[in-house]
Amino acid sequence: MSNQGRRTEAGEAMPGNPEAQGRREAAYGAKLVGVLFLLGAFIGVPGLISALEDRQLVSGGTQAVGTVTDVDIKYSRGRGAAYKTVEFTANDSKNYTAAGHQKYSTRYDGEEPDFIEGLIGNTNAVFYDPENPDKNVVAGSVDSLAVPVFFILMLGGLGSWLFFSVSKKIGSSQVSASIEADGPK
């Protein structure tokens, strides 16, 4: 006699039962969906908030002219970026420091020492919050919204797809188990 459709004395589905298999798949699917949504949130949301705050400063902040005082070139996955330190004076007559960045390529920008020397002393527009000048952004350093939105949509979309595909599979396995347990009518 088959264990399919049968339950233990405690009312739990017996091993080999499609209903038990469906519950295990649902639990696994729910955990995976949760992990994907959280991953999308942890990666995408902070970047999205930062990019939106920078855009708000550029559109509504106070503008000052700053001077590049230091440049550090860093590489990630074969791509270079020049991280600039820009000093500016706010309306309160105090000096502040802003951090900016721009792409760097030896091919287009020349050798590092020459590139850095060319940036030091240059002026950049800096946008800042007049109530808190430490909240600032260097013009041209506003991050794109594309990357955080991509992570949120991609991982959220993948999580949703997995959720619905697992739900659909569980629904069909429960219908099959019900038919096998009740027998043909």
C-alpha positions as a Markdown table, in Angstrom:
| # | Residue | x | y | z |
|---|---|---|---|---|
| 1 | Met | 0.0 | 0.0 | 0.0 |
| 2 | Ser | 1.3 | 3.5 | -0.9 |
| 3 | Asn | 2.0 | 6.2 | 1.6 |
| 4 | Gln | 0.7 | 8.9 | -0.8 |
| 5 | Gly | -2.2 | 10.9 | 0.7 |
| 6 | Arg | -1.8 | 9.3 | 4.1 |
| 7 | Arg | -1.0 | 11.2 | 7.4 |
| 8 | Thr | 0.7 | 10.3 | 10.6 |
| 9 | Glu | -1.2 | 10.2 | 13.9 |
| 10 | Ala | 0.0 | 13.8 | 14.5 |
| 11 | Gly | -1.7 | 14.8 | 11.2 |
| 12 | Glu | 1.6 | 15.4 | 9.3 |
| 13 | Ala | 1.9 | 14.3 | 5.7 |
| 14 | Met | 3.9 | 11.0 | 5.4 |
| 15 | Pro | 7.2 | 10.9 | 3.4 |
| 16 | Gly | 6.7 | 10.4 | -0.3 |
| 17 | Asn | 3.5 | 12.4 | -0.3 |
| 18 | Pro | 3.3 | 15.0 | -3.0 |
| 19 | Glu | 1.6 | 17.3 | -0.4 |
| 20 | Ala | 4.7 | 17.1 | 1.8 |
| 21 | Gln | 7.0 | 17.6 | -1.2 |
| 22 | Gly | 4.9 | 20.7 | -2.1 |
| 23 | Arg | 5.3 | 22.1 | 1.4 |
| 24 | Arg | 9.0 | 21.6 | 1.4 |
| 25 | Glu | 9.3 | 23.3 | -2.0 |
| 26 | Ala | 7.1 | 26.2 | -0.8 |
| 27 | Ala | 9.3 | 26.7 | 2.3 |
| 28 | Tyr | 12.4 | 26.7 | 0.1 |
| 29 | Gly | 10.8 | 29.0 | -2.4 |
| 30 | Ala | 9.6 | 31.4 | 0.2 |
| 31 | Lys | 13.1 | 31.6 | 1.8 |
| 32 | Leu | 14.7 | 32.1 | -1.6 |
| 33 | Val | 12.3 | 34.9 | -2.5 |
| 34 | Gly | 12.9 | 36.6 | 0.9 |
| 35 | Val | 16.7 | 36.4 | 0.4 |
| 36 | Leu | 16.5 | 37.9 | -3.2 |
| 37 | Phe | 14.2 | 40.7 | -2.1 |
| 38 | Leu | 16.5 | 41.5 | 0.9 |
| 39 | Leu | 19.6 | 41.3 | -1.3 |
| 40 | Gly | 18.0 | 43.7 | -3.8 |
| 41 | Ala | 17.0 | 46.0 | -1.0 |
| 42 | Phe | 20.5 | 46.0 | 0.7 |
| 43 | Ile | 22.3 | 46.6 | -2.6 |
| 44 | Gly | 19.9 | 48.8 | -4.4 |
| 45 | Val | 18.1 | 51.0 | -1.9 |
| 46 | Pro | 21.1 | 52.7 | -0.3 |
| 47 | Gly | 22.5 | 53.5 | -3.7 |
| 48 | Leu | 19.1 | 54.8 | -4.8 |
| 49 | Ile | 18.8 | 57.0 | -1.7 |
| 50 | Ser | 22.3 | 58.4 | -2.2 |
| 51 | Ala | 21.8 | 59.2 | -5.8 |
| 52 | Leu | 18.5 | 60.9 | -5.1 |
| 53 | Glu | 20.0 | 63.0 | -2.3 |
| 54 | Asp | 22.8 | 64.1 | -4.6 |
| 55 | Arg | 20.3 | 65.1 | -7.3 |
| 56 | Gln | 18.3 | 67.1 | -4.8 |
| 57 | Leu | 21.5 | 69.0 | -3.7 |
| 58 | Val | 22.4 | 69.7 | -7.4 |
| 59 | Ser | 18.9 | 71.0 | -8.1 |
| 60 | Gly | 18.2 | 72.9 | -4.8 |
| 61 | Gly | 21.4 | 73.3 | -2.9 |
| 62 | Thr | 23.7 | 76.3 | -2.7 |
| 63 | Gln | 26.6 | 76.4 | -5.3 |
| 64 | Ala | 30.2 | 77.2 | -4.4 |
| 65 | Val | 33.4 | 77.0 | -6.4 |
| 66 | Gly | 35.9 | 74.5 | -4.9 |
| 67 | Thr | 39.5 | 73.7 | -5.7 |
| 68 | Val | 40.9 | 70.2 | -6.2 |
| 69 | Thr | 43.5 | 69.6 | -3.5 |
| 70 | Asp | 44.1 | 65.9 | -3.8 |
| 71 | Val | 43.5 | 63.0 | -6.3 |
| 72 | Asp | 43.7 | 59.3 | -5.8 |
| 73 | Ile | 43.4 | 56.9 | -8.7 |
| 74 | Lys | 41.8 | 53.5 | -8.0 |
| 75 | Tyr | 41.0 | 50.5 | -10.2 |
| 76 | Ser | 38.1 | 48.1 | -10.0 |
| 77 | Arg | 37.5 | 45.3 | -12.6 |
| 78 | Gly | 40.0 | 47.0 | -15.0 |
| 79 | Arg | 38.3 | 50.4 | -14.9 |
| 80 | Gly | 39.9 | 53.4 | -13.3 |
| 81 | Ala | 38.4 | 56.3 | -11.3 |
| 82 | Ala | 39.9 | 59.5 | -10.1 |
| 83 | Tyr | 38.7 | 60.3 | -6.5 |
| 84 | Lys | 39.1 | 64.0 | -6.0 |
| 85 | Thr | 39.2 | 66.0 | -2.7 |
| 86 | Val | 37.7 | 69.4 | -3.3 |
| 87 | Glu | 37.9 | 72.2 | -0.8 |
| 88 | Phe | 35.3 | 75.0 | -0.8 |
| 89 | Thr | 34.1 | 77.9 | 1.3 |
| 90 | Ala | 30.4 | 77.9 | 2.3 |
| 91 | Asn | 28.3 | 81.0 | 2.9 |
| 92 | Asp | 29.2 | 80.8 | 6.6 |
| 93 | Ser | 32.8 | 81.6 | 5.6 |
| 94 | Lys | 34.1 | 78.2 | 6.8 |
| 95 | Asn | 36.1 | 75.8 | 4.7 |
| 96 | Tyr | 34.7 | 72.4 | 3.9 |
| 97 | Thr | 35.8 | 69.4 | 2.0 |
| 98 | Ala | 33.8 | 67.6 | -0.7 |
| 99 | Ala | 34.6 | 64.3 | -2.4 |
| 100 | Gly | 34.1 | 63.8 | -6.1 |
| 101 | His | 35.0 | 61.2 | -8.7 |
| 102 | Gln | 35.3 | 60.9 | -12.4 |
| 103 | Lys | 36.3 | 58.1 | -14.8 |
| 104 | Tyr | 40.0 | 57.7 | -15.6 |
| 105 | Ser | 41.6 | 55.8 | -18.5 |
| 106 | Thr | 45.3 | 55.8 | -19.4 |
| 107 | Arg | 44.3 | 55.6 | -23.0 |
| 108 | Tyr | 42.2 | 58.8 | -23.0 |
| 109 | Asp | 43.6 | 60.7 | -20.0 |
| 110 | Gly | 47.3 | 60.0 | -20.2 |
| 111 | Glu | 49.6 | 58.6 | -17.5 |
| 112 | Glu | 48.5 | 58.9 | -13.9 |
| 113 | Pro | 51.1 | 61.5 | -12.7 |
| 114 | Asp | 50.4 | 63.8 | -15.5 |
| 115 | Phe | 46.6 | 63.4 | -15.1 |
| 116 | Ile | 46.8 | 64.0 | -11.3 |
| 117 | Glu | 49.0 | 67.1 | -11.8 |
| 118 | Gly | 46.5 | 68.4 | -14.3 |
| 119 | Leu | 43.6 | 68.1 | -11.9 |
| 120 | Ile | 45.3 | 69.6 | -8.8 |
| 121 | Gly | 44.3 | 73.2 | -8.5 |
| 122 | Asn | 41.4 | 73.0 | -11.0 |
| 123 | Thr | 38.1 | 74.4 | -9.9 |
| 124 | Asn | 34.9 | 72.4 | -9.6 |
| 125 | Ala | 31.3 | 73.5 | -8.7 |
| 126 | Val | 30.2 | 72.1 | -5.4 |
| 127 | Phe | 26.5 | 71.9 | -4.4 |
| 128 | Tyr | 25.8 | 71.9 | -0.6 |
| 129 | Asp | 23.0 | 72.1 | 1.9 |
| 130 | Pro | 23.3 | 75.6 | 3.4 |
| 131 | Glu | 22.0 | 74.3 | 6.8 |
| 132 | Asn | 24.7 | 71.5 | 6.7 |
| 133 | Pro | 27.5 | 72.2 | 4.3 |
| 134 | Asp | 29.0 | 68.8 | 5.1 |
| 135 | Lys | 26.2 | 67.4 | 3.0 |
| 136 | Asn | 27.6 | 68.2 | -0.4 |
| 137 | Val | 28.3 | 66.9 | -3.9 |
| 138 | Val | 30.9 | 67.8 | -6.5 |
| 139 | Ala | 29.3 | 68.6 | -9.9 |
| 140 | Gly | 29.8 | 65.7 | -12.3 |
| 141 | Ser | 30.0 | 63.2 | -9.4 |
| 142 | Val | 26.3 | 62.4 | -9.1 |
| 143 | Asp | 25.8 | 58.7 | -9.4 |
| 144 | Ser | 23.5 | 57.2 | -11.9 |
| 145 | Leu | 20.1 | 55.8 | -10.8 |
| 146 | Ala | 20.4 | 53.0 | -13.3 |
| 147 | Val | 22.6 | 50.6 | -11.1 |
| 148 | Pro | 20.5 | 50.7 | -7.9 |
| 149 | Val | 17.2 | 50.5 | -9.9 |
| 150 | Phe | 18.6 | 47.6 | -11.9 |
| 151 | Phe | 19.4 | 45.7 | -8.7 |
| 152 | Ile | 16.0 | 46.3 | -7.2 |
| 153 | Leu | 14.1 | 45.4 | -10.3 |
| 154 | Met | 16.3 | 42.5 | -11.3 |
| 155 | Leu | 16.4 | 40.8 | -7.9 |
| 156 | Gly | 12.8 | 41.7 | -7.1 |
| 157 | Gly | 11.7 | 40.4 | -10.5 |
| 158 | Leu | 13.7 | 37.2 | -10.1 |
| 159 | Gly | 12.2 | 36.7 | -6.6 |
| 160 | Ser | 8.7 | 37.3 | -7.9 |
| 161 | Trp | 9.2 | 34.9 | -10.8 |
| 162 | Leu | 10.5 | 32.2 | -8.5 |
| 163 | Phe | 7.6 | 32.8 | -6.1 |
| 164 | Phe | 5.0 | 32.4 | -8.7 |
| 165 | Ser | 6.7 | 29.5 | -10.5 |
| 166 | Val | 7.0 | 27.6 | -7.1 |
| 167 | Ser | 3.4 | 28.5 | -6.2 |
| 168 | Lys | 2.1 | 27.2 | -9.5 |
| 169 | Lys | 4.1 | 24.0 | -9.1 |
| 170 | Ile | 2.8 | 23.5 | -5.5 |
| 171 | Gly | -0.8 | 24.2 | -6.6 |
| 172 | Ser | -0.6 | 21.5 | -9.4 |
| 173 | Ser | 1.1 | 19.0 | -7.1 |
| 174 | Gln | -1.6 | 19.5 | -4.4 |
| 175 | Val | -4.4 | 19.0 | -7.0 |
| 176 | Ser | -2.6 | 15.8 | -8.2 |
| 177 | Ala | -2.3 | 14.5 | -4.6 |
| 178 | Ser | -6.0 | 15.3 | -3.9 |
| 179 | Ile | -7.1 | 13.3 | -7.0 |
| 180 | Glu | -4.8 | 10.4 | -6.1 |
| 181 | Ala | -6.1 | 10.4 | -2.5 |
| 182 | Asp | -9.8 | 10.6 | -3.3 |
| 183 | Gly | -9.6 | 8.3 | -6.4 |
| 184 | Pro | -11.5 | 8.9 | -9.6 |
| 185 | Lys | -15.1 | 10.0 | -9.3 |
